[in-house]
Each structure stands twice: as structure tokens, then as C-alpha cells.
């Protein structure tokens, strides 16, 4: 009852109609107790005195009472249907709104199927409880009370016989409720698990089909469905048992009352009409008594559904800001500043190492900063702190000198726009997906954003930008989805832009076009760009290297290539895992060893160019000469004998002709990077 009482705030607005419906239902139910009194009058009156007219009058009266009872029950249904549908809608709306306000950490912990089942199946059970069991627990309780009074008035001895089963029935119902509660909770949790499997199978159907895993998925589904079936069978057995006991015990009492009453009639101590009325009243109480079992079952399921519903609603939402102390101004002015930022995931143990540990970084207003680091170094986590998808554990993040923790989230997310590595599109049109990035953006901003993201393909779709992209946007290619996500990020002309490797799914030609357009956007925006490829790094004014949870180095691309071995290693494309074979061999003279990426990893020799220098000839019998009219640098290293000729063209309009042998690496450090056929 404590759980169900939490629904009262939602029922309060419709309480007048609900109470009216309950009163109407009580009246309709109590009318059924008038039938025995009419029968008593018919038997002791017209029947005993041989009056056919009185019998017909009594029959007509019973017909009128039956019609009135049916009309009252119909009125009850009409009174509760609309308002209780509104209660369900309000519950569902509050749940959805609350889900939007819960932190990302909550959604990381909860399976989507569990949330879906709470928003659908559980709320349906709550509505059914409010419409039927809640009303009829009251109605049947009043009916049984009135019926017992009538029985005792007609013959108190027979009435006590019928009341004898009350105590054992109460004990049985109490035991049933406790066992059924556990089974109901288990069943509803299993429905959530089953929903999760179905949802994942549908969303991942390409993986399931691509790897031929339909049998294993079907097996997993059958296993969960089998467990759910077992739980539902347990519920059915419990309900069948309570139903049988609640039916048999009162029937035995009625049988005993019938025998005793017949003896009294034979002895002349009781009139036949009174016995008929007594037994008719007892039979009229059969349904209210027998329904107790499944009313308790439905109420218990509703209590479990309510408990599951409020488990989500009780979760702490994101703070609205203004909770932090007044933010001081950054010492160096505006832009995006990380000050001693430390972060550990909320579900991580207190002894676990933080993902970020003392990050200090400043991005000047209008500057583009590339963020580079090894896999798992925390780049995506750092970018998620800017729009407060996660809250910093310690330290602070400043936007133009203002602490984001003291900033209302609505304002923060108007200032900051994001594009994630995994683009997510909604079941809506192309235009609707892109314009989600700017509340006030119109058709002109949409066209500009599509142009920047080089997403002109949207105009060639069947309905142009009004084409529905389907669930998750899976009707589009990965590159198309990524370009639309990028367009969504820039459509609102944000002051701060956070891009998490936004061009990873593009081919090199499209990437070059997007980068050229993106450079114009980045001129007016303070941007943090996670980069995994040198081409993306070249978009930035400066580069920050994230290593060991800290910013290890900051500088231009060329500066870090000259001064930081780890950065050069990351940019070289060498394997970093243990046992790596790629890139092994004698190190060229002057090469530096990159740091180990993991325990046991083999340190790899890495060389990087020095501005203004050209290194040639290669060790070995071959020789390579490089001619470049740009400011680039080519470094070659290789051994062996090569009898063919390769021609490399660099971005600096330079040409390298290879007549030598071996495996060489050429890198441009000025106007561009030379990409040759001999790497």
C-alpha cells in the first residue's frame, strides 16, 4: 500500500470522477443484494398465496433491477476510462522527461529494454489497477460487508456458519500475496531482459546476419523466454491455488448453511422464503469473495510495476547548474580552459585510478586545438566534460572564464555544440536531424551546414532534405551519417565546438573537401577536435597530447614531431601492442624510441624529419633521390635491391623518384605530406 500510495499525486486531479465511479459501482453491486429480498417476498407472498399476478410483478421488478445494475456498471466504466487514460499519459510523460534529465552514467548502467518495459508494460498494469482492482477492492469490500449484515439479520446462526471461513481465508491470502509478489517482480524484470534482447537483435541485425549468428541469438531469446515462461507458470499455479481455496472454502460453508437451513425449514423454525433469500444472498457474495484472489494478484503486479517505475523516477537527475561556488575568471582570459581536471566514472571503485588526473589545458578564443592520444587515453571522456555529459570529479572547466558547473545546462548547450565519433540519427527527416543542432536555425543555415559537411547528397535523396532516414539512420552509409552529424554540429554557429574524430568514416577525397570547408567554420569558433589521423591534426592551430590521464605536451604539429617521441610514434602509424611486428628492423641513425604503450610492448624505433633537411641516399645497394619544390622534408630508409621505379608526388608539388631498393619512409614536413608508392 505504501508503494501504491505514491500514485496519489497523479490520481488527485481525477479524484472526483474516480470517487463518483466508485460510488456508482458500489450502488450497482449492492443492487445485486436486493434480488434475494425480492425473491423472499415472491416465495413467502405470491407463491405461498397462489397469486400469479404477484409473481409476474416480482419478475418485472427483478428485470428492472437487472437493467439498472447493468446501466450503473456501464456508467462506472465511462466515468473512469478517460481520466485514467490521462493518468497513464501523465505517468509516461514524466518518465520520458525524467529520462532526458538523467546523467549519462545512469544510461550506461541501465539496459534500454528495462527502461522500455517500465514505460510500456508497467504503466499499462498501473492503469488497469486504477481502473479495475482499485475500484473493486472497495466495491467488493462494501458489498461483502452489506451482505454479511443482511445474512445476520435474516438468521444470525446461519450467518455465523458462513463467516467461519473468514480467518483461514485471510491467512491464505496473506501467504499468497507474499509469494506472488516475488514471482511478479521476477516476471517483470525478465520481460525487461527479453525486451533488451529483441531490441539489440533488431538494431544489430546486420551484425547478426553478417556473422551468421541468428541461431545463437535465437537460442539466447529462447533461453530468456523459457525462464519467463517458467515464472509465468509459477504465477499461474499460485493464482490457481488461491482461486481454488477461495472457491472451495466458501462453497463448503454455503453447503453447511443449506443443510442447516433445510433442517430448520423442516422443523418450522425458518420460512422457505427466508432460506431462499439467505442462500441467494450467499450466492450473490460468491463473486466478491472469489474475485479477491485475482484482485490481490493484479494489485500486487501493479505495486511491483509502481516500484519499478519509481526506481527510475527516484534516480538523481542532472543538476541545473548554479550549485557551484561563484566561478572565478581564468587568469589568461577567455576561451576553453581545463583547470586541474580530474575524472573518475561514478560506478568505478574508490581505489581505481582516475581516467583523467590533473588535466590542465587552455584553448584560446578562436583557436582550434587537436587532442591526440593512444586508444583508451581518455580523449572522448575529456570532450564529454565540456557539455557536461559527465561531471568532473575535481577541478573545473571554464568557458570564457565562467565555470560550466555554475552555468544552467540549457545555456551551456547553446554555447557548445558536439559531434560524436559514432553518429546517431533519429527516425526523422534529414532536415529535422540537422536542425536539432540549432533551435533558431532555418533553411539558409541548413544549406550552409550541409555545404560545410559536404553533405550535398541530401538534395539527391528521393524527397530531398525531407527524406526520412529511418531508425538510427541505417538507410545511409557510415560516411553520410557522419557528415550529417557534422552538419548538425555546425548549423547553429556555436561559440564552442567539440568534435570527436568527425571524419573517420570518410574517404580521403571527401575528407579533403570537408576539411577545406571546415577550416572556414573553425576560424570563428573555439574548437576542440579529437584526432587520430595526421590529416585531421592539420586542421588545428595547436596540438595537445593526452597521456597517462594528463596533458603531456602542447605545441604545433611540427614542434611535437621534433620534440616528443610519443607523439611522433602516434603519428607514424606504427603498431603499439605487445608482440607487434610492424615497423621492426634497424633504426635509422638518430632515431628515438617511443615509450612503451603497454607492459611487455616492444619499443619501436621512430624517426621524424627536421625542417629544411632532405635525407638521402638509403643504406643498401639502392639509392633514392627526392626533389621537392615545396618546403617539405623527405626521409628515406631502406635496404635491399630495387629494380623498378616509383614516382611519389607530394603536397608541395615535389616529385620523388625511387630507383633504389628497400623499404623507405617519406614524410613531408612543410607544405604537405608526400605519399609515395614506396613507403
C-alpha positions in Angstrom: 0.0 0.0 0.0 2.9 2.4 0.7 4.1 1.8 -2.8 0.7 2.3 -4.4 0.0 5.4 -2.4 2.8 7.1 -4.4 0.4 7.2 -7.3 -1.9 9.6 -5.4 -0.4 12.8 -6.9 -1.3 11.5 -10.3 -4.8 10.4 -9.3 -5.6 13.6 -7.3 -6.6 15.6 -10.4 -9.2 13.0 -11.4 -10.3 12.0 -7.9 -13.8 13.5 -8.2 -14.6 11.3 -11.2 -12.9 8.3 -9.7 -14.9 8.6 -6.4 -18.1 9.1 -8.4 -17.3 5.9 -10.4 -16.6 4.0 -7.2 -19.9 5.1 -5.6 -21.8 4.2 -8.8 -20.1 0.8 -8.7 -21.0 0.2 -5.1 -24.6 1.1 -5.9 -24.6 -1.3 -8.8 -23.1 -4.1 -6.7 -25.5 -3.5 -3.8 -28.4 -3.8 -6.2 -27.5 -7.4 -6.6 -28.2 -7.9 -2.9 -31.8 -6.6 -3.4 -32.5 -9.6 -5.6 -32.7 -12.0 -2.7 -35.1 -9.8 -0.8 -37.4 -9.7 -3.9 -37.2 -13.5 -4.1 -38.1 -13.8 -0.4 -41.1 -11.6 -1.0 -42.2 -13.7 -4.1 -41.8 -17.0 -2.3 -43.4 -16.0 1.0 -46.0 -13.9 -0.7 -47.4 -14.5 -4.2 -46.1 -18.1 -4.4 -47.3 -19.1 -1.0 -50.7 -17.5 -1.6 -51.1 -18.7 -5.2 -51.0 -15.1 -6.7 -49.8 -15.3 -10.4 -50.1 -11.5 -10.8 -47.7 -11.0 -7.8 -45.2 -13.4 -9.4 -45.2 -11.5 -12.7 -44.8 -8.2 -10.8 -41.9 -9.7 -8.9 -40.3 -10.9 -12.2 -40.7 -7.4 -13.7 -39.1 -5.9 -10.7 -36.2 -8.2 -11.0 -35.8 -7.2 -14.7 -35.8 -3.5 -13.8 -33.2 -4.1 -11.1 -31.0 -6.1 -13.6 -31.2 -3.3 -16.2 -30.4 -0.7 -13.5 -27.4 -2.7 -12.4 -26.0 -3.0 -15.9 -26.5 0.7 -16.6 -24.7 1.7 -13.4 -21.7 -0.6 -14.3 -21.6 0.9 -17.8 -21.7 4.4 -16.2 -18.8 3.5 -14.0 -16.7 2.4 -16.9 -17.4 5.6 -18.8 -16.5 7.7 -15.8 -13.1 6.2 -15.3 -11.9 5.4 -18.9 -10.9 8.9 -20.0 -9.4 10.3 -16.8 -7.4 7.1 -16.1 -6.0 7.2 -19.6 -4.9 10.7 -18.8 -3.2 9.4 -15.6 -1.3 6.9 -17.7 -0.3 9.6 -20.2 1.0 11.8 -17.4 3.0 8.9 -15.8 4.5 8.1 -19.2 5.3 11.8 -19.9 7.0 12.3 -16.6 9.0 9.1 -17.1 10.2 10.2 -20.5 11.0 13.8 -19.3 13.0 12.4 -16.4 14.9 10.0 -18.6 16.1 13.0 -20.6 17.4 14.7 -17.5 19.2 11.7 -16.1 23.0 11.7 -16.4 24.8 9.6 -19.0 26.2 7.4 -16.2 22.7 6.3 -15.4 22.0 5.3 -19.1 25.4 3.5 -19.2 24.2 1.3 -16.3 20.6 0.5 -17.3 19.7 -1.7 -20.2 17.4 0.0 -22.7 14.9 -2.9 -22.6 14.4 -2.4 -18.8 13.5 1.3 -19.4 11.2 0.4 -22.3 9.3 -2.2 -20.3 8.8 0.4 -17.5 7.4 2.9 -19.9 5.0 0.5 -21.6 4.1 -2.8 -19.8 4.4 -1.5 -16.3 2.4 1.7 -17.0 -0.4 -0.4 -18.6 -0.6 -2.5 -15.4 -0.8 0.6 -13.3 -3.7 1.9 -15.4 -5.5 -1.4 -15.3 -5.1 -1.4 -11.5 -6.6 2.1 -11.1 -9.5 1.2 -13.4 -10.4 -2.2 -12.1 -8.8 -3.7 -9.0 -8.6 -0.5 -7.0 -12.3 0.2 -7.6 -13.5 -3.3 -7.0 -11.4 -3.9 -3.9 -13.5 -1.1 -2.4 -16.7 -2.2 -4.1 -16.4 -5.8 -3.2 -15.4 -4.9 0.4 -18.5 -2.8 0.8 -20.7 -5.4 -0.9 -19.4 -8.2 1.4 -19.9 -6.0 4.5 -23.5 -5.2 3.5 -24.2 -8.8 2.5 -22.9 -10.1 5.9 -25.2 -7.7 7.7 -28.2 -8.9 5.7 -27.3 -12.6 6.4 -27.0 -11.9 10.1 -30.3 -10.1 10.1 -32.1 -12.9 8.3 -30.6 -15.7 10.5 -27.7 -15.0 12.8 -26.9 -18.7 13.3 -26.6 -19.4 9.6 -24.7 -16.2 9.2 -22.0 -17.3 11.7 -21.7 -20.5 9.7 -20.9 -18.5 6.6 -18.4 -16.3 8.5 -16.4 -19.2 9.8 -14.0 -19.3 6.7 -13.0 -15.7 7.1 -9.9 -16.3 9.3 -8.4 -19.1 7.3 -9.1 -17.1 4.1 -7.2 -14.1 5.5 -4.2 -16.3 6.3 -4.2 -17.9 2.9 -4.4 -14.6 1.1 -1.5 -13.2 3.2 0.7 -16.2 2.2 -0.4 -15.9 -1.4 0.4 -12.2 -1.6 4.0 -12.6 -0.3 4.8 -15.4 -2.7 3.1 -13.8 -5.6 4.9 -10.5 -5.0 8.3 -12.2 -5.6 7.1 -14.0 -8.7 5.5 -10.8 -10.1 8.7 -8.8 -9.7 10.8 -11.6 -11.2 8.5 -11.8 -14.2 8.5 -8.1 -14.9 12.3 -7.9 -14.7 12.5 -10.8 -17.1 10.2 -9.0 -19.5 12.7 -6.1 -19.4 15.6 -8.5 -20.2 13.7 -10.1 -23.1 12.9 -6.6 -24.5 16.6 -5.8 -24.4 17.5 -8.9 -26.4 14.8 -8.2 -29.0 15.9 -4.5 -29.3 19.6 -5.4 -29.7 18.8 -8.1 -32.2 16.8 -5.7 -34.3 19.3 -2.8 -34.1 22.2 -5.2 -34.7 20.5 -7.2 -37.5 23.4 -6.5 -39.9 25.9 -8.0 -37.4 23.6 -11.0 -36.7 23.2 -11.7 -40.4 26.8 -10.8 -41.4 28.3 -13.3 -38.9 25.5 -15.9 -39.2 24.7 -15.6 -35.6 20.9 -15.9 -35.9 20.9 -19.4 -34.3 22.9 -18.2 -31.2 20.6 -15.1 -30.9 17.5 -17.4 -31.2 19.0 -19.6 -28.6 19.5 -16.7 -26.2 16.0 -15.5 -26.9 14.5 -19.0 -26.3 16.5 -19.2 -23.0 15.1 -15.9 -21.7 11.7 -16.7 -23.0 11.8 -20.1 -21.3 12.7 -18.5 -17.9 9.9 -16.0 -18.3 7.5 -18.8 -19.2 8.6 -20.7 -16.0 7.9 -17.6 -13.9 4.5 -17.1 -15.5 3.7 -20.7 -14.9 4.6 -20.2 -11.2 2.3 -17.2 -11.1 -0.5 -19.3 -12.8 0.0 -22.1 -10.2 -0.2 -19.7 -7.3 -3.3 -18.0 -8.8 -4.9 -21.4 -9.5 -4.2 -22.5 -5.9 -5.6 -19.4 -4.3 -8.6 -19.4 -6.6 -9.4 -23.0 -5.8 -9.2 -22.4 -2.0 -11.2 -19.2 -2.1 -13.8 -21.0 -4.1 -14.0 -24.3 -2.2 -13.9 -23.0 1.4 -16.9 -20.6 0.9 -18.8 -23.3 -1.0 -18.4 -25.7 1.9 -19.7 -23.0 4.2 -22.7 -22.4 1.9 -23.3 -26.2 1.7 -23.3 -26.4 5.5 -25.7 -23.4 5.7 -28.0 -25.1 3.2 -28.2 -28.3 5.2 -28.8 -26.5 8.5 -31.3 -24.1 6.9 -33.3 -27.0 5.3 -33.5 -28.7 8.7 -34.8 -25.5 10.2 -37.4 -25.2 7.5 -38.5 -28.8 8.0 -38.8 -28.1 11.8 -40.7 -25.0 11.1 -38.1 -22.7 12.7 -37.4 -20.9 9.3 -39.6 -19.9 6.4 -38.9 -21.2 2.9 -38.7 -17.6 1.7 -36.1 -16.7 4.3 -34.0 -19.7 3.4 -34.2 -18.8 -0.3 -33.3 -15.2 0.4 -30.4 -16.3 2.7 -28.9 -18.7 0.1 -29.5 -16.1 -2.7 -27.6 -13.5 -0.7 -24.8 -16.0 0.0 -24.6 -16.9 -3.7 -24.6 -13.1 -4.6 -21.5 -12.8 -2.3 -19.6 -15.6 -4.1 -18.2 -13.3 -6.9 -17.0 -10.6 -4.5 -15.3 -13.3 -2.4 -13.9 -15.4 -5.2 -12.6 -12.3 -7.0 -10.3 -11.4 -4.0 -7.6 -13.8 -5.3 -7.1 -12.2 -8.7 -7.7 -8.7 -7.4 -4.9 -9.2 -5.0 -2.8 -10.6 -7.8 -3.4 -7.6 -10.1 -2.8 -5.3 -7.2 0.5 -6.9 -6.4 1.6 -6.7 -10.1 0.6 -3.0 -10.0 2.6 -2.5 -6.8 5.6 -4.1 -8.4 5.1 -2.0 -11.6 4.8 1.1 -9.5 8.0 0.2 -7.6 9.9 -0.3 -10.9 8.5 3.0 -12.2 9.7 5.0 -9.2 13.1 3.3 -9.3 13.7 5.3 -12.4 11.9 8.4 -11.2 13.8 8.4 -7.9 17.2 8.4 -9.7 19.0 11.7 -9.2 18.8 13.9 -12.4 21.5 16.2 -13.7 21.9 19.4 -11.7 20.7 22.5 -13.3 23.8 24.5 -12.5 24.3 27.4 -10.1 25.3 24.8 -7.5 29.0 25.5 -7.7 30.6 28.5 -5.9 30.9 31.6 -7.9 33.3 31.0 -10.8 36.4 33.0 -10.9 37.9 34.3 -14.1 40.5 32.4 -15.9 43.9 34.1 -15.4 44.6 34.2 -19.1 41.2 35.4 -20.3 38.5 33.6 -22.3 38.4 30.5 -24.4 38.0 27.0 -23.2 40.1 26.2 -20.1 40.6 22.9 -18.2 42.0 23.6 -14.7 43.4 20.6 -12.8 40.5 18.5 -14.1 40.2 15.0 -12.5 37.6 12.5 -13.5 36.6 9.0 -12.4 33.4 7.3 -13.6 30.7 7.2 -11.0 30.5 3.4 -10.9 34.3 3.0 -10.6 35.7 1.8 -7.3 37.2 4.4 -4.9 40.6 2.7 -5.3 40.6 2.6 -9.1 42.8 5.0 -11.0 41.0 8.1 -12.4 40.6 8.3 -16.2 41.8 11.9 -16.1 44.2 13.1 -13.4 45.1 16.7 -13.3 44.4 17.9 -16.8 45.5 21.5 -17.5 44.8 22.9 -20.9 43.8 26.2 -22.4 42.4 26.8 -25.8 42.5 30.5 -26.8 39.4 32.2 -28.2 39.0 31.4 -31.9 41.7 28.7 -31.7 41.4 25.1 -32.8 43.1 22.5 -30.6 43.6 19.0 -31.8 43.6 16.4 -29.0 45.8 13.3 -29.7 46.4 10.3 -27.6 46.5 6.5 -27.6 43.5 4.3 -27.6 41.8 4.4 -24.1 43.8 7.5 -23.1 40.5 9.4 -22.2 40.1 11.7 -25.2 36.4 11.1 -25.6 35.9 11.4 -21.9 37.6 14.7 -21.8 35.4 16.1 -24.6 32.3 14.8 -22.8 33.1 17.0 -19.9 32.7 20.2 -21.9 28.9 19.9 -22.5 28.6 18.3 -19.0 27.6 14.9 -20.3 29.8 13.8 -17.3 30.6 15.9 -14.2 34.2 16.5 -13.3 35.3 14.7 -10.1 37.6 17.6 -9.2 38.9 20.8 -10.9 36.8 22.9 -13.2 36.1 23.7 -16.9 35.8 27.3 -17.9 34.1 28.8 -21.0 35.2 32.4 -21.5 36.1 32.5 -17.8 32.8 31.1 -16.5 32.7 27.8 -14.6 30.4 25.4 -16.5 29.3 23.9 -13.2 27.6 27.2 -12.3 26.0 27.5 -15.7 22.4 26.4 -16.5 22.6 23.4 -18.8 20.3 25.0 -21.3 22.7 27.9 -21.7 25.7 25.7 -21.7 24.4 23.5 -24.5 23.5 26.6 -26.6 27.1 27.7 -26.4 28.7 24.2 -27.0 28.0 22.0 -30.0 29.2 18.5 -30.3 29.8 15.8 -33.0 30.5 12.3 -31.8 32.6 9.7 -33.4 29.6 7.4 -33.6 27.0 9.5 -35.4 23.4 9.0 -34.2 20.5 9.9 -36.3 16.8 9.8 -35.4 13.8 8.4 -37.2 13.1 11.8 -38.8 13.9 13.7 -42.0 17.4 14.8 -42.9 16.4 18.5 -42.2 15.0 17.6 -38.8 18.1 15.7 -37.8 20.5 18.5 -38.9 18.4 21.3 -37.4 18.4 19.6 -34.0 21.8 21.4 -33.6 20.3 24.9 -33.8 16.9 25.8 -32.3 16.7 29.0 -34.3 18.3 27.8 -37.5 16.4 28.0 -40.7 16.6 26.8 -44.3 19.6 29.1 -45.0 21.6 27.7 -42.1 20.6 24.2 -43.1 22.0 24.7 -46.6 25.2 26.2 -45.2 25.7 23.4 -42.8 25.2 20.8 -45.5 27.7 22.6 -47.6 30.3 22.7 -44.8 29.9 19.0 -44.2 30.0 18.3 -47.9 26.6 16.6 -47.5 25.1 17.7 -50.8 23.9 14.1 -51.3 20.9 15.0 -49.1 19.4 17.0 -52.0 19.6 14.0 -54.3 17.6 11.8 -51.9 14.0 10.8 -53.0 12.4 13.7 -51.1 15.5 15.9 -50.7 16.2 17.1 -47.2 12.7 16.0 -46.2 13.6 12.3 -46.8 13.1 10.1 -43.7 16.4 8.5 -42.8 14.9 5.6 -40.8 15.8 4.3 -37.4 19.4 5.1 -36.4 19.9 6.5 -40.0 20.9 3.0 -41.2 19.4 3.7 -44.6 22.5 5.9 -45.2 26.2 4.9 -45.3 28.5 5.5 -42.4 30.2 8.4 -44.2 26.8 10.0 -44.9 25.7 9.7 -41.3 28.9 11.2 -40.1 28.6 14.2 -42.5 25.0 14.8 -41.3 26.2 14.7 -37.7 28.9 17.2 -38.6 26.3 19.4 -40.3 24.2 19.2 -37.1 27.2 20.4 -35.0 27.9 23.5 -37.1 24.3 24.5 -38.1 23.8 26.7 -35.1 27.2 28.6 -35.4 28.2 27.6 -31.9 30.8 29.6 -30.0 32.5 26.4 -28.9 32.7 23.3 -31.0 33.7 19.8 -29.8 34.4 17.2 -32.5 35.3 13.6 -31.7 37.1 12.3 -34.7 34.4 13.6 -37.0 35.9 12.5 -40.3 36.9 8.9 -39.5 34.3 7.3 -41.9 35.2 9.5 -44.9 37.3 8.6 -47.9 40.5 10.7 -48.4 38.9 12.8 -51.3 35.7 13.6 -49.4 37.8 14.2 -46.2 39.9 16.8 -48.1 36.8 18.6 -49.3 35.2 18.6 -45.8 38.4 19.8 -44.2 38.7 22.7 -46.6 35.1 23.9 -45.8 35.5 23.2 -42.1 38.6 25.4 -41.9 36.4 28.4 -42.7 34.0 27.5 -39.8 36.8 26.9 -37.3 38.1 30.4 -37.9 35.3 31.9 -35.9 34.9 29.1 -33.4 36.9 27.9 -30.4 37.2 24.2 -31.1 38.5 21.0 -29.5 39.0 18.3 -32.1 39.9 14.7 -31.2 42.2 13.5 -34.0 43.5 10.1 -34.9 45.0 10.9 -38.3 47.6 13.5 -39.4 45.1 15.0 -41.9 42.7 15.9 -39.0 45.6 17.2 -36.9 46.4 19.6 -39.8 43.1 21.4 -39.1 44.3 22.6 -35.7 46.4 25.6 -34.7 47.9 23.6 -31.9 48.0 20.0 -30.7 47.6 18.6 -27.2 49.0 15.2 -26.4 46.9 13.3 -23.7 48.9 10.6 -22.0 48.6 8.9 -18.6 45.5 11.0 -17.8 47.4 14.3 -18.2 48.3 16.7 -21.0 51.8 15.6 -21.7 52.7 18.2 -24.3 51.2 21.1 -26.2 52.5 22.7 -29.4 52.2 22.8 -33.1 52.3 19.6 -35.1 55.9 20.3 -36.3 57.1 21.2 -32.8 55.7 18.0 -31.3 57.2 15.9 -34.1 60.6 17.3 -33.3 60.4 17.3 -29.6 58.1 14.4 -28.4 58.8 10.8 -29.2 55.4 9.6 -28.2 53.6 12.0 -30.5 55.8 11.1 -33.4 55.1 7.4 -32.6 51.3 8.0 -32.7 51.6 9.9 -35.9 53.9 7.3 -37.5 51.1 4.7 -37.7 53.3 2.0 -36.0 51.7 -0.8 -34.1 51.7 -0.2 -30.3 50.5 -3.5 -28.9 52.6 -6.3 -27.4 54.3 -8.5 -29.9 53.9 -6.1 -32.8 55.9 -7.0 -35.8 55.2 -3.9 -37.9 58.0 -1.4 -38.2 60.7 -3.7 -36.8 64.2 -3.5 -38.2 67.3 -1.5 -37.7 66.6 2.1 -36.6 68.0 4.8 -38.7 70.7 6.9 -37.3 69.3 9.5 -34.9 66.0 7.7 -34.4 64.4 7.9 -31.0 62.5 5.2 -29.2 58.8 5.8 -28.4 57.5 5.0 -25.0 56.0 1.6 -24.4 52.2 1.5 -24.9 51.6 -1.4 -22.6 53.6 -3.7 -20.3 55.6 -6.0 -22.4 55.3 -3.9 -25.6 58.4 -3.7 -27.7 59.8 -0.3 -28.1 59.8 0.8 -31.8 62.4 3.0 -33.5 60.8 6.1 -34.8 62.3 8.8 -36.9 60.8 12.1 -37.8 62.0 14.8 -40.1 63.7 18.1 -39.3 62.5 21.1 -41.2 64.6 22.1 -44.2 66.5 18.8 -44.4 66.4 16.1 -47.0 68.0 12.8 -46.1 69.1 10.5 -48.9 70.8 8.1 -50.0 69.4 5.0 -48.3 71.6 2.4 -46.8 71.9 -0.5 -49.1 72.6 -1.0 -52.8 69.8 1.2 -53.9 69.6 4.9 -53.9 66.7 7.4 -53.6 66.7 11.0 -54.6 63.9 13.4 -53.7 63.2 16.7 -55.4 60.5 18.9 -53.9 59.7 22.5 -54.8 57.8 22.9 -51.5 59.1 23.3 -48.1 58.8 19.6 -47.4 61.2 17.1 -46.0 61.7 13.6 -47.2 63.4 11.0 -45.1 64.2 7.6 -46.6 65.5 4.5 -45.1 65.7 1.0 -46.6 67.8 -1.8 -47.6 67.9 -4.3 -50.4 67.8 -4.0 -54.2 65.0 -2.4 -56.2 64.9 -2.6 -59.9 61.7 -0.8 -60.5 60.9 2.9 -60.4 58.2 4.6 -58.3 57.2 8.2 -58.5 55.8 10.0 -55.4 54.0 13.3 -55.6 53.8 15.4 -52.5 51.5 18.2 -51.5 54.3 20.6 -52.0 54.4 19.9 -55.7 57.5 17.9 -55.2 58.4 14.6 -57.1 60.4 11.8 -55.7 61.8 9.1 -58.0 62.9 5.8 -56.4 65.4 3.7 -58.2 66.7 2.1 -55.0 65.8 -0.7 -53.2 64.2 -1.2 -50.0 61.6 -0.1 -47.7 61.6 3.6 -47.2 59.5 6.1 -45.4 59.0 9.6 -46.8 57.4 12.4 -44.9 56.7 16.0 -45.8 57.0 18.4 -43.0 56.3 21.7 -44.8 53.7 22.3 -47.5 52.3 18.8 -47.1 52.9 15.1 -46.7 54.4 13.2 -49.5 52.6 10.0 -50.2 54.6 7.7 -52.4 54.3 4.2 -53.8 57.4 3.3 -51.7 56.5 3.8 -48.1 
